[in-house]
Amino acid sequence: MGEYGRRFGTPQFSVNVLAGKLVAINVLRGAPCGATWAAATRMIGRPANDAATRMGLEVQFFCSADPAGWDPLFGHSPVHFAGKVHRAAIEAALNR
C-alpha cells in the first residue's frame, strides 16, 4: 500500500474457524469508510476456503470510493484495490 500503508496501516482481522467455516471475525483495523466492518458481518458462516475471495467482493460492494477513478499505474480502480487489500488481510488472518 505504499506510503499510505506505512502511515496508516492496512486492514487486519482475527478469525475463528470451526469445521471449516468462519464462526467469528474481529476487525482489528479497517477502512475509514466502514466497508471492512460491513463486509465482515457477511462472512460469518462462510467456508474458510472461500473467505478471501468473498471478503474481496463484499468490500467492493460496500466501498465508497469512486469506481471511475481508474489508476493508470496499477490498472485498477480504488474499489478493486480495496478488494485486493482486504483479500490479502483475510488470507493472513486465516494463515495465523
WOZIKA-V537168 format. One record per backbone hydrogen bond with DSSP energy under -0.5 kcal/mol. CO is the residue of the C=O (numbers start at 0). NH is the residue of the N-H. E is the energy in kcal/mol with one decimal. If there is no record, write none. Layout:
co: {CO;CO}
nh: {NH;NH}
e: {E;E}
This chain:
co: {0;0;1;2;3;3;4;11;11;13;15;15;17;19;20;20;21;23;25;25;28;30;33;34;35;36;37;38;39;39;42;45;46;46;47;49;50;51;52;53;54;55;56;57;58;64;65;65;67;69;70;70;75;76;77;78;79;80;81;82;83;84;85;86;87;88;89;90;91}
nh: {3;4;5;6;7;8;8;27;28;25;22;23;20;47;17;22;44;15;13;27;11;33;37;38;39;40;41;41;42;43;45;21;49;50;50;53;54;55;56;57;58;59;60;61;62;66;68;77;69;71;74;75;70;80;81;82;83;84;85;86;87;88;89;90;91;92;93;94;95}
e: {-0.8;-1.1;-2.0;-2.3;-3.2;-0.7;-1.3;-2.4;-1.7;-3.1;-2.8;-1.4;-1.6;-3.0;-2.6;-0.5;-3.8;-2.5;-2.0;-0.8;-2.3;-1.7;-1.9;-2.6;-2.3;-1.6;-0.6;-1.1;-1.6;-0.6;-2.2;-2.7;-1.6;-0.6;-0.8;-2.4;-2.9;-2.0;-1.8;-3.1;-2.6;-1.3;-1.6;-1.5;-1.6;-0.7;-1.8;-0.6;-2.3;-0.7;-2.4;-0.6;-2.3;-2.2;-2.4;-1.8;-2.2;-2.4;-2.3;-2.2;-2.2;-1.8;-2.3;-2.1;-2.1;-2.0;-2.4;-2.1;-1.3}
